[in-house]
């Protein structure tokens, strides 16, 4: 589990975190790019709107000039006729040739036109021809200029008609001053096209009705898309112009693909390095554990080695002193093992050693019990808090368990199966310390705790070894005990 968390979990979490950071940066950049893109489109659209709006005001100002002409004539009691109307109309500027015609319509009936080619319009009642859109009626009610169109004119042009109601000083309605603008020419002079500076354009608001009016220029679809929209304002009305990039709004900010590829590659690289580092550390940990095991275990039987045995004896001796407990151990030797090894060979000899070692290890049932290989075919079993009688019982059971293995032998040994001889020794470390301190010298006062521990455990091992040789002297395959 530790390997899985270190080698897979942390690199995976790192990779996901880096990808989330890249996604956040990508989202932020995309949002900023959209804002910049729309801002640029809005600037382009605003320039187009301003050009068109300026030319509309310039052309419609002729209607205001005609109203001034009428009011001036009425004030000075000067009669308005074709001659003075034509003379005045001809003086009005039309630099860009966007004005198609000028009209005066007393009582809403066209009486004066310029140029004379528009004479076919004389006598036309504006109230009748504008019933459908009610532009004339609205102009009278609002007392402000009203734009009619754009629509197809009798001259064949796409025209825009701006009508300004004229009221005398007594607020009595006099009629209309009208200017007719050539919308196609107005578009040319305003550099207006369906595609301008990379933007698709459309305009709605026929008859000056703004966003509620009909689309009269460009593709009506633009008003159902996420387009930029601005108002084109003029006297008592407005149009709405919409713009959107020809290829639509971009789904990527510049360099996005390169950024994402680099982010993913970098995330994989960092995660891989973390994973490899984790594996390296884990391998070092395994190697360290292996070295510790090699330093504390016998390489063949996997039991504790002599160094571990000594350290364990020192710890248990000190604990026995504190707890006033006994400490017992068994010295175990395989009977006639040299003959077995010579007869069967070293491989079978090693196999026999391992079988015996496993049986001894199984006898170390408590956490503090320790089975160790003492050397060659000799083993030691440490039994803390165990009396001599209990240790002897353990030894006898162990001897019988090994005999029950029925490890055959047909060498020169006098038994049919492999057996062991066991020497058993037990000590009371706390009583030993008290005796030593009572003597006031030698072991009591002349040695430190560590020295007393090593000296006592060595005596315990020596006594067990003596009992082992006594068991051998009595014929082997037996356990002999002594109380130290």
C-alpha positions as CSV (number, residue, x, y, z in Angstrom):
1,X,0.0,0.0,0.0
2,X,2.9,2.4,0.8
3,X,4.5,1.6,-2.6
4,X,1.1,2.2,-4.3
5,X,0.5,5.6,-2.6
6,X,4.1,6.8,-3.2
7,X,4.6,5.5,-6.7
8,X,1.2,6.1,-8.2
9,X,-0.9,8.3,-5.9
10,X,1.3,11.3,-5.5
11,X,2.4,11.5,-9.2
12,X,-1.2,11.1,-10.3
13,X,-2.4,13.8,-7.9
14,X,0.5,16.0,-9.2
15,X,-0.5,15.4,-12.8
16,X,-4.1,16.2,-12.2
17,X,-3.2,19.3,-10.3
18,X,-0.9,20.5,-13.1
19,X,-3.6,19.8,-15.7
20,X,-6.2,21.7,-13.6
21,X,-3.8,24.7,-13.4
22,X,-3.3,24.6,-17.1
23,X,-7.1,24.4,-17.6
24,X,-7.5,27.4,-15.4
25,X,-4.9,29.4,-17.3
26,X,-6.5,28.3,-20.6
27,X,-9.9,29.4,-19.4
28,X,-8.6,32.7,-18.2
29,X,-6.7,33.3,-21.5
30,X,-9.8,32.3,-23.5
31,X,-12.0,34.7,-21.5
32,X,-9.5,37.5,-21.9
33,X,-9.2,36.7,-25.6
34,X,-12.9,36.8,-26.1
35,X,-13.1,40.2,-24.4
36,X,-10.3,41.5,-26.6
37,X,-11.8,40.0,-29.7
38,X,-15.2,41.6,-29.0
39,X,-13.6,44.9,-28.0
40,X,-11.7,45.0,-31.4
41,X,-14.9,44.1,-33.3
42,X,-16.8,46.8,-31.3
43,X,-14.1,49.4,-32.3
44,X,-14.4,48.5,-35.9
45,X,-18.2,48.6,-35.7
46,X,-18.2,51.9,-33.9
47,X,-16.1,53.5,-36.7
48,X,-18.6,52.2,-39.3
49,X,-21.5,53.5,-37.2
50,X,-19.9,56.9,-36.8
51,X,-19.3,57.3,-40.5
52,X,-22.8,56.4,-41.4
53,X,-24.3,58.5,-38.6
54,X,-22.4,61.6,-39.7
55,X,-23.5,61.4,-43.3
56,X,-27.1,60.8,-42.2
57,X,-27.0,64.0,-40.1
58,X,-25.3,65.9,-42.9
59,X,-28.0,64.9,-45.4
60,X,-30.9,65.4,-43.1
61,X,-29.7,68.9,-42.2
62,X,-31.1,69.9,-45.6
63,X,-34.6,69.4,-44.2
64,X,-33.8,71.7,-41.3
65,X,-32.5,74.3,-43.8
66,X,-35.8,74.1,-45.8
67,X,-37.8,74.6,-42.7
68,X,-35.7,77.7,-41.9
69,X,-36.5,78.9,-45.5
70,X,-40.2,78.5,-45.0
71,X,-40.3,80.1,-41.6
72,X,-38.2,83.0,-42.8
73,X,-40.5,83.5,-45.8
74,X,-43.6,83.4,-43.5
75,X,-42.0,85.9,-41.1
76,X,-41.2,88.4,-43.9
77,X,-44.5,87.7,-45.7
78,X,-42.6,86.6,-48.7
79,X,-44.5,84.3,-51.0
80,X,-43.0,80.9,-51.6
81,X,-42.9,80.0,-55.3
82,X,-41.0,77.6,-57.6
83,X,-38.4,80.2,-58.4
84,X,-37.3,81.2,-54.9
85,X,-37.6,77.6,-53.7
86,X,-35.4,76.4,-56.6
87,X,-32.9,79.2,-56.0
88,X,-32.6,78.3,-52.3
89,X,-32.5,74.6,-52.8
90,X,-29.7,74.9,-55.4
91,X,-27.6,76.6,-52.8
92,X,-27.7,73.7,-50.3
93,X,-24.6,71.6,-50.2
94,X,-24.6,68.1,-51.7
95,X,-20.9,67.4,-51.8
96,X,-21.2,63.6,-51.7
97,X,-24.2,63.5,-54.0
98,X,-26.2,61.6,-51.5
99,X,-29.2,64.0,-51.7
100,X,-31.6,62.9,-54.5
101,X,-34.2,65.6,-54.0
102,X,-35.8,68.3,-51.8
103,X,-39.5,68.9,-51.3
104,X,-41.9,71.3,-49.6
105,X,-45.4,70.0,-48.9
106,X,-47.8,72.6,-47.5
107,X,-50.7,70.9,-45.8
108,X,-48.8,67.5,-46.5
109,X,-49.3,67.9,-50.3
110,X,-46.1,68.1,-52.3
111,X,-46.0,71.6,-54.1
112,X,-42.3,72.3,-54.7
113,X,-39.6,69.8,-55.8
114,X,-35.9,70.0,-56.6
115,X,-34.6,69.0,-59.1
116,X,-37.4,69.7,-61.6
117,X,-37.2,66.1,-62.8
118,X,-39.1,65.1,-59.7
119,X,-42.1,67.1,-60.9
120,X,-44.1,63.9,-61.2
121,X,-44.4,64.0,-57.4
122,X,-46.3,67.3,-57.5
123,X,-49.7,67.1,-55.9
124,X,-49.0,63.8,-54.1
125,X,-50.7,63.7,-50.6
126,X,-48.1,62.4,-48.1
127,X,-50.9,61.3,-45.7
128,X,-52.1,58.9,-48.3
129,X,-48.8,57.4,-49.4
130,X,-47.6,56.8,-45.8
131,X,-50.8,55.1,-44.5
132,X,-49.0,51.8,-44.1
133,X,-46.1,52.9,-41.9
134,X,-47.8,56.1,-40.5
135,X,-44.5,58.0,-40.7
136,X,-46.2,61.3,-41.6
137,X,-48.8,61.0,-38.9
138,X,-46.1,60.3,-36.3
139,X,-44.1,63.3,-37.5
140,X,-47.1,65.6,-37.0
141,X,-47.9,64.1,-33.5
142,X,-44.2,64.2,-32.3
143,X,-43.5,67.5,-34.1
144,X,-40.1,66.0,-35.0
145,X,-38.4,64.7,-38.1
146,X,-39.4,61.2,-39.1
147,X,-37.4,58.9,-41.4
148,X,-39.3,56.8,-43.9
149,X,-37.5,53.8,-45.4
150,X,-35.1,52.9,-46.8
151,X,-37.4,51.8,-49.6
152,X,-37.5,51.6,-53.4
153,X,-38.2,55.0,-54.9
154,X,-40.0,55.8,-58.2
155,X,-36.6,56.8,-59.6
156,X,-35.4,53.2,-59.1
157,X,-33.0,54.1,-56.2
158,X,-33.0,52.7,-52.7
159,X,-34.0,55.8,-50.9
160,X,-34.3,57.2,-47.5
161,X,-36.9,60.0,-46.9
162,X,-36.5,62.4,-44.0
163,X,-39.7,64.5,-43.3
164,X,-39.6,67.4,-40.9
165,X,-43.0,68.9,-39.8
166,X,-43.2,72.7,-39.9
167,X,-45.2,74.6,-37.4
168,X,-45.8,78.3,-37.6
169,X,-45.4,80.7,-34.7
170,X,-49.0,80.2,-33.6
171,X,-48.3,76.4,-33.5
172,X,-50.4,75.8,-36.6
173,X,-49.2,73.0,-38.8
174,X,-47.9,74.4,-42.1
175,X,-46.6,71.2,-43.8
176,X,-43.4,69.3,-44.4
177,X,-39.9,69.9,-45.6
178,X,-38.5,66.8,-47.0
179,X,-35.1,65.5,-48.1
180,X,-34.7,62.3,-50.1
181,X,-31.3,60.5,-49.6
182,X,-29.8,58.0,-51.9
183,X,-29.1,55.1,-49.5
184,X,-26.9,53.2,-52.0
185,X,-24.8,56.3,-52.4
186,X,-24.8,56.9,-48.7
187,X,-23.5,53.4,-48.1
188,X,-20.7,53.9,-50.6
189,X,-19.7,57.2,-49.0
190,X,-19.8,55.6,-45.6
191,X,-17.7,52.6,-46.8
192,X,-20.7,50.4,-45.8
193,X,-20.8,46.9,-47.2
194,X,-22.0,43.5,-46.1
195,X,-18.4,42.7,-45.1
196,X,-16.1,45.5,-43.8
197,X,-12.7,45.0,-42.1
198,X,-13.4,41.3,-41.5
199,X,-16.9,41.9,-40.1
200,X,-20.2,40.8,-41.5
201,X,-22.7,43.6,-41.1
202,X,-26.4,44.0,-41.0
203,X,-28.8,46.9,-40.2
204,X,-32.4,46.9,-39.0
205,X,-34.8,49.5,-38.0
206,X,-36.7,50.5,-41.1
207,X,-38.6,53.7,-40.7
208,X,-36.4,54.6,-37.8
209,X,-37.9,52.0,-35.5
210,X,-34.5,50.7,-34.1
211,X,-34.4,47.1,-32.8
212,X,-38.1,46.6,-33.6
213,X,-37.8,47.5,-37.2
214,X,-37.2,45.3,-40.3
215,X,-33.8,44.3,-41.5
216,X,-33.0,46.3,-44.6
217,X,-29.3,45.7,-45.1
218,X,-27.2,42.6,-44.8
219,X,-28.1,39.1,-43.5
220,X,-30.9,39.1,-40.9
221,X,-29.3,36.0,-39.3
222,X,-26.8,38.3,-37.6
223,X,-29.4,39.4,-35.2
224,X,-30.0,35.9,-34.0
225,X,-26.3,35.3,-33.4
226,X,-24.0,36.5,-30.7
227,X,-23.2,39.7,-32.6
228,X,-21.9,43.1,-31.5
229,X,-24.8,45.6,-31.8
230,X,-24.8,49.4,-31.8
231,X,-27.4,52.1,-32.4
232,X,-27.2,54.6,-35.3
233,X,-29.1,57.6,-34.0
234,X,-30.7,60.4,-35.9
235,X,-33.6,62.8,-35.5
236,X,-36.5,61.1,-33.6
237,X,-35.4,57.6,-34.6
238,X,-32.5,55.1,-34.9
239,X,-31.3,52.0,-36.7
240,X,-29.4,49.1,-35.1
241,X,-26.2,47.8,-36.8
242,X,-24.9,44.3,-36.0
243,X,-21.4,42.9,-36.7
244,X,-19.7,39.6,-36.3
245,X,-16.4,38.3,-37.6
246,X,-16.7,36.6,-41.0
247,X,-15.4,33.3,-39.6
248,X,-17.3,33.7,-36.4
249,X,-15.9,34.2,-32.9
250,X,-12.7,32.2,-32.5
251,X,-12.8,29.1,-30.2
252,X,-9.1,29.4,-29.5
253,X,-6.7,32.1,-28.3
254,X,-3.5,32.5,-30.2
255,X,-0.9,29.8,-29.2
256,X,-3.5,27.7,-27.3
257,X,-2.7,24.4,-29.0
258,X,1.0,24.9,-28.3
259,X,0.3,25.9,-24.7
260,X,-1.9,22.8,-24.1
261,X,0.6,20.5,-25.7
262,X,3.4,22.0,-23.7
263,X,1.3,21.9,-20.5
264,X,0.4,18.2,-20.9
265,X,4.0,17.3,-21.8
266,X,5.4,19.2,-18.9
267,X,2.8,17.7,-16.5
268,X,3.7,14.2,-17.7
269,X,7.4,14.9,-17.4
270,X,7.1,16.3,-13.8
271,X,4.8,13.4,-12.8
272,X,7.2,10.9,-14.3
273,X,10.1,12.4,-12.5
274,X,8.2,12.3,-9.2
275,X,7.1,8.7,-9.9
276,X,10.7,7.7,-10.6
277,X,12.0,9.5,-7.6
278,X,9.4,7.8,-5.5
279,X,10.4,4.4,-7.0
280,X,14.0,5.2,-6.3
281,X,13.3,6.1,-2.7
282,X,11.2,3.0,-2.3
283,X,13.9,0.8,-3.7
284,X,16.4,2.5,-1.4
285,X,14.0,1.7,1.5
286,X,13.8,-2.0,0.3
287,X,17.5,-2.2,0.0
288,X,17.9,-0.7,3.5
289,X,15.5,-3.2,4.9
290,X,17.3,-6.0,3.1
291,X,20.6,-4.9,4.5
292,X,19.1,-4.7,8.0
293,X,17.7,-8.2,7.5
294,X,21.0,-9.5,6.2
295,X,22.7,-7.9,9.2
296,X,20.3,-9.5,11.7
297,X,19.4,-12.8,10.0
298,X,21.2,-16.0,9.2
299,X,21.3,-16.1,5.4
300,X,20.4,-19.8,5.2
301,X,17.8,-20.5,7.9
302,X,16.4,-16.9,8.1
303,X,16.7,-17.2,11.9
304,X,18.3,-14.5,14.0
305,X,22.1,-14.5,13.8
306,X,24.5,-14.4,16.7
307,X,24.7,-10.6,16.8
308,X,20.9,-10.3,17.0
309,X,20.9,-13.1,19.6
310,X,23.3,-11.2,21.9
311,X,21.4,-7.9,21.5
312,X,18.1,-9.7,22.3
313,X,19.7,-11.4,25.3
314,X,20.9,-8.0,26.7
315,X,17.4,-6.5,26.3
316,X,15.7,-9.4,27.9
317,X,18.2,-9.6,30.7
318,X,17.6,-5.9,31.6
319,X,13.8,-6.5,31.4
320,X,14.1,-9.5,33.7
321,X,16.0,-7.4,36.2
322,X,13.3,-4.7,36.2
323,X,10.4,-7.1,36.2
324,X,12.1,-9.6,38.6
325,X,11.4,-12.4,36.1
326,X,13.5,-15.5,35.1
327,X,15.3,-15.8,31.7
328,X,15.7,-19.3,30.1
329,X,17.3,-20.5,26.9
330,X,17.7,-23.7,25.0
331,X,21.0,-24.7,23.3
332,X,20.0,-27.1,20.5
333,X,22.4,-29.3,18.5
334,X,21.6,-31.7,15.6
335,X,22.9,-35.2,16.5
336,X,25.7,-36.6,14.3
337,X,25.1,-33.8,11.7
338,X,28.6,-34.0,10.3
339,X,28.0,-37.7,9.4
340,X,24.6,-36.6,7.8
341,X,26.3,-33.9,5.8
342,X,29.1,-36.1,4.6
343,X,26.8,-38.8,3.6
344,X,24.0,-36.8,1.9
345,X,26.1,-33.8,0.7
346,X,25.9,-30.1,1.6
347,X,22.6,-29.4,-0.3
348,X,20.7,-32.0,1.6
349,X,22.5,-30.9,4.8
350,X,21.3,-27.3,4.2
351,X,17.8,-28.6,3.6
352,X,17.9,-30.5,6.9
353,X,19.2,-27.4,8.7
354,X,16.2,-25.3,7.3
355,X,13.7,-27.9,8.4
356,X,15.1,-28.0,11.9
357,X,15.2,-24.2,12.0
358,X,11.6,-23.9,11.0
359,X,10.6,-26.3,13.7
360,X,12.6,-24.3,16.3
361,X,11.1,-21.0,15.0
362,X,7.6,-22.4,15.5
363,X,8.5,-23.1,19.1
364,X,9.1,-19.3,19.6
365,X,5.4,-18.5,20.1
366,X,5.5,-15.3,22.1
367,X,6.7,-11.9,20.8
368,X,9.7,-11.8,23.1
369,X,10.8,-15.4,22.3
370,X,13.6,-15.6,19.8
371,X,15.0,-18.5,17.7
372,X,18.6,-18.0,16.5
373,X,21.3,-19.9,14.7
374,X,24.3,-20.1,17.0
375,X,26.7,-21.6,14.5
376,X,27.0,-24.7,12.2
377,X,24.3,-27.1,13.4
378,X,23.7,-25.4,16.7
379,X,20.6,-23.2,17.5
380,X,19.4,-21.2,20.5
381,X,15.9,-20.5,21.6
382,X,15.5,-17.6,24.1
383,X,12.5,-17.9,26.4
384,X,12.0,-14.8,28.7
385,X,9.8,-15.0,31.8
386,X,10.1,-18.8,31.7
387,X,11.1,-21.1,34.6
388,X,13.5,-24.0,34.3
389,X,10.7,-26.6,34.4
390,X,8.7,-24.7,31.7
391,X,11.8,-24.4,29.6
392,X,12.5,-28.1,30.0
393,X,8.9,-28.9,28.9
394,X,9.4,-26.7,25.8
395,X,12.7,-28.5,25.1
396,X,11.1,-31.9,25.3
397,X,8.2,-30.9,23.1
398,X,10.7,-29.4,20.5
399,X,12.8,-32.6,20.6
400,X,9.6,-34.7,19.9
401,X,8.5,-32.3,17.1
402,X,11.8,-32.7,15.4
403,X,11.7,-36.4,15.7
404,X,8.2,-36.4,14.3
405,X,9.6,-34.8,11.1
406,X,11.0,-38.3,10.4
407,X,14.0,-36.9,8.4
408,X,15.4,-40.2,7.2
409,X,19.1,-41.0,7.6
410,X,20.9,-44.3,6.6
411,X,24.4,-43.1,7.4
412,X,26.6,-44.4,10.2
413,X,24.5,-42.8,12.9
414,X,22.9,-45.2,15.4
415,X,19.3,-43.7,14.8
416,X,16.9,-43.9,11.8
417,X,15.8,-40.3,11.9
418,X,17.5,-37.0,12.5
419,X,17.3,-36.0,16.2
420,X,18.5,-33.2,18.4
421,X,20.1,-32.8,21.8
422,X,19.1,-29.9,24.0
423,X,20.8,-28.1,26.9
424,X,18.4,-26.0,29.0
425,X,19.5,-23.2,31.4
426,X,17.5,-20.7,33.4
427,X,18.6,-17.6,35.4
428,X,17.1,-15.0,37.8
429,X,18.9,-11.8,36.8
430,X,17.4,-9.7,39.5
431,X,18.6,-12.0,42.3
432,X,22.0,-12.1,40.6
433,X,22.2,-8.4,40.7
434,X,21.2,-8.2,44.4
435,X,23.8,-10.8,45.3
436,X,26.5,-8.9,43.3
437,X,25.6,-5.6,45.0
438,X,25.6,-7.4,48.4
439,X,29.1,-8.5,47.8
440,X,30.1,-4.9,47.1
441,X,32.8,-5.9,44.7
442,X,33.5,-7.9,41.6
443,X,30.4,-8.4,39.5
444,X,28.3,-6.1,41.7
445,X,30.4,-2.9,41.9
446,X,33.2,-3.6,39.5
447,X,31.0,-3.9,36.4
448,X,28.5,-1.5,34.7
449,X,25.0,-2.6,33.7
450,X,26.1,-3.5,30.1
451,X,29.1,-5.5,31.4
452,X,26.9,-7.4,34.0
453,X,24.4,-8.1,31.2
454,X,27.0,-9.5,28.8
455,X,28.7,-11.5,31.6
456,X,25.5,-13.0,32.9
457,X,24.1,-13.9,29.4
458,X,27.5,-15.5,28.5
459,X,27.3,-17.6,31.7
460,X,23.8,-18.6,30.8
461,X,24.9,-19.6,27.3
462,X,27.9,-21.5,28.7
463,X,25.7,-23.4,31.2
464,X,23.2,-24.3,28.5
465,X,26.1,-25.5,26.4
466,X,27.4,-27.7,29.3
467,X,23.9,-29.2,29.6
468,X,23.9,-29.8,25.9
469,X,27.2,-31.8,26.1
470,X,25.8,-33.7,29.1
471,X,22.8,-34.7,26.9
472,X,25.2,-35.8,24.2
473,X,27.2,-37.8,26.7
474,X,24.1,-39.6,27.9
475,X,23.4,-40.9,24.4
476,X,21.9,-37.8,22.5
477,X,18.2,-37.3,21.5
478,X,17.5,-35.9,25.0
479,X,17.2,-32.6,27.0
480,X,19.3,-31.8,30.0
481,X,18.5,-28.9,32.3
482,X,20.4,-26.8,34.9
483,X,19.5,-23.8,37.0
484,X,22.1,-21.1,37.0
